[in-house]
Amino acid sequence: VVKADGLAAGKGVVVAQTEAEAIEAVNAMMEDHIFGASGGRIVIEECMVGEEASLLAFVDGKTIVPMISAQDHKRIFDNDEGPNTGGMGAYAPAPVVTPEIRKEVEEKILKPVVDGLKQEGITYQGCLYAGLMITADGPKVVEFNCRFGDPETQAVLPLLDGDLAQIMYACAKGTLTADMVHWKDAAACCVIMASAGYPASSHKGDVISGLDAVDKEDVMVFHSGTAKKDGQYVTDGGRVLGVTAVAGDLKSAIEKAYANVKRIHFDGQQVRSDIGAKGLKHLK
């Protein structure tokens, strides 16, 4: 795996299948500067094989309260094919993160990180994001973020049964306790609608229609790459919209999300049709 060391909008990673592909990625980043200064230094990592998952946690500096797990879909096309993106959709909870794996992540990954930061004089407060690969040898870390992840947040937070502001205030004041955080007995699915050309480029100015036709209950449309022009919403970035649906089970959440995606249209739209499919396989 060849990775730009700097920020690259979630796209600075090449999972090389051959040595030639790896060399090509290194040259593209360091000689052709496809990621600008972000690729001036690169990281070469072991390719971990397994299923991706994300586990976010509320942290007040000492207390860690994990949220429900989620699974992002990084590749642009169905069946995890094509180049990496910032994320084409997510669902929560992710069945691949069993209660045993969740406990292992909390004890062996999240807690040591917060303790390690404390030893370095850093009191970490807020959201700690652990991007994981669930391998045959157990959970391994792909990345950490000191923020909520996109699009995982759009699937995780709609399932929060409580007041996010109160929880974040407790994180800031150092008074967080596990009994402050509760989750709905439900599932959520977020499907990203991307613009033409993404992830290599993005097409701007295409009129978005159908937003008024979206269900008003248990469905939210998150705007990311949009702008308003002459009273209409138009595309203004790579990932344009995130359509999230909440339902009693994962299958229903997926169906509801896609039913509402079909009501929205813009030229060149790109949508994966298999968001949540891996989760359904685990539930069979």
FENUR-V53320 format. One record per residue. N is the residue number from 0. RES is the residue in three letters. PSI is psi in degrees with one decimal (999 if undefined). D_LAST is the distance of its C-alpha to the last C-alpha in whole Angstrom. Layout:
BEGIN
n:N res:RES psi:PSI d_last:D_LAST
n:N res:RES psi:PSI d_last:D_LAST
END
This chain:
BEGIN
n:0 res:VAL psi:126.1 d_last:32
n:1 res:VAL psi:126.5 d_last:35
n:2 res:LYS psi:131.8 d_last:35
n:3 res:ALA psi:135.1 d_last:38
n:4 res:ASP psi:-24.9 d_last:39
n:5 res:GLY psi:-174.5 d_last:40
n:6 res:LEU psi:134.1 d_last:38
n:7 res:ALA psi:35.6 d_last:37
n:8 res:ALA psi:34.3 d_last:35
n:9 res:GLY psi:5.2 d_last:32
n:10 res:LYS psi:4.1 d_last:33
n:11 res:GLY psi:30.2 d_last:35
n:12 res:VAL psi:131.7 d_last:32
n:13 res:VAL psi:119.6 d_last:32
n:14 res:VAL psi:95.9 d_last:30
n:15 res:ALA psi:133.3 d_last:32
n:16 res:GLN psi:-20.8 d_last:31
n:17 res:THR psi:165.7 d_last:34
n:18 res:GLU psi:-38.5 d_last:38
n:19 res:ALA psi:-40.7 d_last:39
n:20 res:GLU psi:-39.0 d_last:37
n:21 res:ALA psi:-44.2 d_last:37
n:22 res:ILE psi:-41.0 d_last:41
n:23 res:GLU psi:-40.8 d_last:40
n:24 res:ALA psi:-42.3 d_last:38
n:25 res:VAL psi:-47.1 d_last:41
n:26 res:ASN psi:-41.3 d_last:44
n:27 res:ALA psi:-39.4 d_last:42
n:28 res:MET psi:-42.7 d_last:42
n:29 res:MET psi:-24.9 d_last:45
n:30 res:GLU psi:-43.8 d_last:48
n:31 res:ASP psi:-11.7 d_last:46
n:32 res:HIS psi:45.8 d_last:45
n:33 res:ILE psi:-21.2 d_last:42
n:34 res:PHE psi:19.3 d_last:41
n:35 res:GLY psi:-140.5 d_last:45
n:36 res:ALA psi:-22.6 d_last:46
n:37 res:SER psi:-28.0 d_last:42
n:38 res:GLY psi:11.9 d_last:42
n:39 res:GLY psi:-26.1 d_last:46
n:40 res:ARG psi:139.0 d_last:44
n:41 res:ILE psi:160.8 d_last:41
n:42 res:VAL psi:132.1 d_last:38
n:43 res:ILE psi:122.3 d_last:37
n:44 res:GLU psi:158.6 d_last:34
n:45 res:GLU psi:138.3 d_last:31
n:46 res:CYS psi:115.1 d_last:28
n:47 res:MET psi:131.9 d_last:25
n:48 res:VAL psi:131.5 d_last:22
n:49 res:GLY psi:-154.2 d_last:19
n:50 res:GLU psi:132.7 d_last:17
n:51 res:GLU psi:149.7 d_last:19
n:52 res:ALA psi:160.8 d_last:19
n:53 res:SER psi:138.5 d_last:21
n:54 res:LEU psi:110.5 d_last:23
n:55 res:LEU psi:155.9 d_last:26
n:56 res:ALA psi:142.9 d_last:28
n:57 res:PHE psi:136.2 d_last:31
n:58 res:VAL psi:134.7 d_last:34
n:59 res:ASP psi:14.7 d_last:37
n:60 res:GLY psi:-30.3 d_last:39
n:61 res:LYS psi:-40.4 d_last:38
n:62 res:THR psi:134.6 d_last:35
n:63 res:ILE psi:122.8 d_last:32
n:64 res:VAL psi:102.0 d_last:29
n:65 res:PRO psi:146.3 d_last:26
n:66 res:MET psi:-173.8 d_last:24
n:67 res:ILE psi:153.3 d_last:20
n:68 res:SER psi:160.1 d_last:19
n:69 res:ALA psi:166.0 d_last:18
n:70 res:GLN psi:123.7 d_last:17
n:71 res:ASP psi:164.8 d_last:20
n:72 res:HIS psi:100.7 d_last:20
n:73 res:LYS psi:-37.2 d_last:24
n:74 res:ARG psi:152.7 d_last:24
n:75 res:ILE psi:-33.0 d_last:26
n:76 res:PHE psi:163.8 d_last:24
n:77 res:ASP psi:157.0 d_last:20
n:78 res:ASN psi:28.4 d_last:19
n:79 res:ASP psi:48.1 d_last:21
n:80 res:GLU psi:158.9 d_last:24
n:81 res:GLY psi:179.8 d_last:27
n:82 res:PRO psi:159.8 d_last:29
n:83 res:ASN psi:149.8 d_last:28
n:84 res:THR psi:-174.9 d_last:29
n:85 res:GLY psi:-4.9 d_last:29
n:86 res:GLY psi:123.2 d_last:25
n:87 res:MET psi:5.1 d_last:24
n:88 res:GLY psi:162.4 d_last:21
n:89 res:ALA psi:161.1 d_last:19
n:90 res:TYR psi:159.3 d_last:17
n:91 res:ALA psi:148.0 d_last:16
n:92 res:PRO psi:162.3 d_last:15
n:93 res:ALA psi:113.1 d_last:13
n:94 res:PRO psi:-22.1 d_last:11
n:95 res:VAL psi:-25.0 d_last:12
n:96 res:VAL psi:89.0 d_last:15
n:97 res:THR psi:165.2 d_last:15
n:98 res:PRO psi:-34.7 d_last:18
n:99 res:GLU psi:-44.0 d_last:19
n:100 res:ILE psi:-40.7 d_last:19
n:101 res:ARG psi:-44.2 d_last:20
n:102 res:LYS psi:-40.5 d_last:23
n:103 res:GLU psi:-41.1 d_last:24
n:104 res:VAL psi:-43.1 d_last:24
n:105 res:GLU psi:-45.3 d_last:27
n:106 res:GLU psi:-38.7 d_last:29
n:107 res:LYS psi:-13.6 d_last:29
n:108 res:ILE psi:-60.6 d_last:29
n:109 res:LEU psi:-50.2 d_last:30
n:110 res:LYS psi:-47.4 d_last:32
n:111 res:PRO psi:-33.1 d_last:34
n:112 res:VAL psi:-48.9 d_last:35
n:113 res:VAL psi:-41.0 d_last:36
n:114 res:ASP psi:-40.5 d_last:38
n:115 res:GLY psi:-40.9 d_last:39
n:116 res:LEU psi:-40.5 d_last:40
n:117 res:LYS psi:-39.8 d_last:42
n:118 res:GLN psi:-24.6 d_last:44
n:119 res:GLU psi:9.0 d_last:45
n:120 res:GLY psi:14.7 d_last:47
n:121 res:ILE psi:118.1 d_last:44
n:122 res:THR psi:103.7 d_last:42
n:123 res:TYR psi:121.7 d_last:39
n:124 res:GLN psi:136.7 d_last:38
n:125 res:GLY psi:-133.6 d_last:36
n:126 res:CYS psi:127.5 d_last:32
n:127 res:LEU psi:124.0 d_last:31
n:128 res:TYR psi:122.0 d_last:28
n:129 res:ALA psi:114.0 d_last:27
n:130 res:GLY psi:124.7 d_last:25
n:131 res:LEU psi:155.8 d_last:23
n:132 res:MET psi:122.3 d_last:21
n:133 res:ILE psi:97.0 d_last:19
n:134 res:THR psi:176.3 d_last:20
n:135 res:ALA psi:-22.5 d_last:20
n:136 res:ASP psi:11.2 d_last:23
n:137 res:GLY psi:-175.8 d_last:22
n:138 res:PRO psi:135.1 d_last:22
n:139 res:LYS psi:153.0 d_last:25
n:140 res:VAL psi:128.0 d_last:27
n:141 res:VAL psi:-44.6 d_last:27
n:142 res:GLU psi:159.6 d_last:29
n:143 res:PHE psi:146.8 d_last:31
n:144 res:ASN psi:145.3 d_last:32
n:145 res:CYS psi:51.1 d_last:34
n:146 res:ARG psi:170.4 d_last:33
n:147 res:PHE psi:147.8 d_last:30
n:148 res:GLY psi:152.4 d_last:28
n:149 res:ASP psi:120.7 d_last:28
n:150 res:PRO psi:13.6 d_last:25
n:151 res:GLU psi:-40.3 d_last:23
n:152 res:THR psi:-38.4 d_last:26
n:153 res:GLN psi:-20.0 d_last:25
n:154 res:ALA psi:-32.8 d_last:21
n:155 res:VAL psi:-53.7 d_last:22
n:156 res:LEU psi:-30.4 d_last:25
n:157 res:PRO psi:-15.9 d_last:25
n:158 res:LEU psi:-2.8 d_last:22
n:159 res:LEU psi:128.3 d_last:25
n:160 res:ASP psi:80.6 d_last:27
n:161 res:GLY psi:-167.4 d_last:30
n:162 res:ASP psi:108.8 d_last:33
n:163 res:LEU psi:-37.5 d_last:33
n:164 res:ALA psi:-41.2 d_last:37
n:165 res:GLN psi:-40.8 d_last:37
n:166 res:ILE psi:-45.6 d_last:35
n:167 res:MET psi:-34.1 d_last:36
n:168 res:TYR psi:-40.8 d_last:40
n:169 res:ALA psi:-36.8 d_last:39
n:170 res:CYS psi:-43.3 d_last:38
n:171 res:ALA psi:-33.0 d_last:41
n:172 res:LYS psi:-9.2 d_last:43
n:173 res:GLY psi:27.6 d_last:41
n:174 res:THR psi:22.5 d_last:40
n:175 res:LEU psi:136.4 d_last:36
n:176 res:THR psi:153.8 d_last:35
n:177 res:ALA psi:-32.4 d_last:31
n:178 res:ASP psi:-0.9 d_last:31
n:179 res:MET psi:-18.8 d_last:32
n:180 res:VAL psi:117.9 d_last:29
n:181 res:HIS psi:153.3 d_last:26
n:182 res:TRP psi:146.8 d_last:23
n:183 res:LYS psi:148.1 d_last:22
n:184 res:ASP psi:76.6 d_last:19
n:185 res:ALA psi:-177.3 d_last:17
n:186 res:ALA psi:157.2 d_last:16
n:187 res:ALA psi:147.4 d_last:18
n:188 res:CYS psi:129.7 d_last:18
n:189 res:CYS psi:123.2 d_last:21
n:190 res:VAL psi:124.8 d_last:22
n:191 res:ILE psi:135.2 d_last:25
n:192 res:MET psi:115.2 d_last:28
n:193 res:ALA psi:160.2 d_last:30
n:194 res:SER psi:167.0 d_last:34
n:195 res:ALA psi:137.6 d_last:35
n:196 res:GLY psi:-15.8 d_last:36
n:197 res:TYR psi:140.1 d_last:33
n:198 res:PRO psi:-6.8 d_last:33
n:199 res:ALA psi:-36.1 d_last:36
n:200 res:SER psi:-174.8 d_last:38
n:201 res:SER psi:145.5 d_last:38
n:202 res:HIS psi:128.1 d_last:39
n:203 res:LYS psi:152.5 d_last:41
n:204 res:GLY psi:1.0 d_last:42
n:205 res:ASP psi:131.3 d_last:40
n:206 res:VAL psi:134.3 d_last:40
n:207 res:ILE psi:123.3 d_last:37
n:208 res:SER psi:161.4 d_last:36
n:209 res:GLY psi:-1.3 d_last:34
n:210 res:LEU psi:-32.1 d_last:34
n:211 res:ASP psi:-17.2 d_last:35
n:212 res:ALA psi:-4.3 d_last:33
n:213 res:VAL psi:143.4 d_last:30
n:214 res:ASP psi:141.2 d_last:28
n:215 res:LYS psi:-18.8 d_last:30
n:216 res:GLU psi:130.4 d_last:28
n:217 res:ASP psi:19.2 d_last:25
n:218 res:VAL psi:133.2 d_last:25
n:219 res:MET psi:139.7 d_last:28
n:220 res:VAL psi:113.7 d_last:29
n:221 res:PHE psi:125.0 d_last:30
n:222 res:HIS psi:130.7 d_last:33
n:223 res:SER psi:-58.5 d_last:34
n:224 res:GLY psi:59.4 d_last:36
n:225 res:THR psi:160.8 d_last:38
n:226 res:ALA psi:162.8 d_last:41
n:227 res:LYS psi:128.0 d_last:43
n:228 res:LYS psi:122.6 d_last:46
n:229 res:ASP psi:40.1 d_last:48
n:230 res:GLY psi:3.8 d_last:46
n:231 res:GLN psi:149.2 d_last:43
n:232 res:TYR psi:136.2 d_last:40
n:233 res:VAL psi:160.3 d_last:40
n:234 res:THR psi:143.5 d_last:38
n:235 res:ASP psi:30.7 d_last:39
n:236 res:GLY psi:-176.1 d_last:37
n:237 res:GLY psi:-61.6 d_last:34
n:238 res:ARG psi:114.7 d_last:31
n:239 res:VAL psi:-54.0 d_last:33
n:240 res:LEU psi:151.4 d_last:30
n:241 res:GLY psi:113.4 d_last:27
n:242 res:VAL psi:113.9 d_last:25
n:243 res:THR psi:133.3 d_last:23
n:244 res:ALA psi:142.6 d_last:21
n:245 res:VAL psi:136.0 d_last:20
n:246 res:ALA psi:176.5 d_last:18
n:247 res:GLY psi:-22.4 d_last:16
n:248 res:ASP psi:165.8 d_last:13
n:249 res:LEU psi:-43.5 d_last:12
n:250 res:LYS psi:-44.9 d_last:11
n:251 res:SER psi:-37.3 d_last:14
n:252 res:ALA psi:-42.1 d_last:16
n:253 res:ILE psi:-47.8 d_last:15
n:254 res:GLU psi:-41.4 d_last:17
n:255 res:LYS psi:-39.9 d_last:20
n:256 res:ALA psi:-48.3 d_last:20
n:257 res:TYR psi:-32.1 d_last:21
n:258 res:ALA psi:-36.4 d_last:23
n:259 res:ASN psi:-31.8 d_last:25
n:260 res:VAL psi:-39.4 d_last:25
n:261 res:LYS psi:-17.0 d_last:26
n:262 res:ARG psi:-10.9 d_last:29
n:263 res:ILE psi:137.7 d_last:31
n:264 res:HIS psi:141.2 d_last:33
n:265 res:PHE psi:153.2 d_last:35
n:266 res:ASP psi:134.2 d_last:36
n:267 res:GLY psi:11.2 d_last:35
n:268 res:GLN psi:142.1 d_last:31
n:269 res:GLN psi:126.1 d_last:29
n:270 res:VAL psi:128.9 d_last:25
n:271 res:ARG psi:143.1 d_last:22
n:272 res:SER psi:2.8 d_last:19
n:273 res:ASP psi:26.1 d_last:16
n:274 res:ILE psi:125.0 d_last:16
n:275 res:GLY psi:-6.5 d_last:13
n:276 res:ALA psi:-38.6 d_last:11
n:277 res:LYS psi:-36.3 d_last:10
n:278 res:GLY psi:-40.9 d_last:9
n:279 res:LEU psi:-35.0 d_last:6
n:280 res:LYS psi:-39.0 d_last:5
n:281 res:HIS psi:-29.1 d_last:6
n:282 res:LEU psi:-9.4 d_last:4
n:283 res:LYS psi:999 d_last:0
END
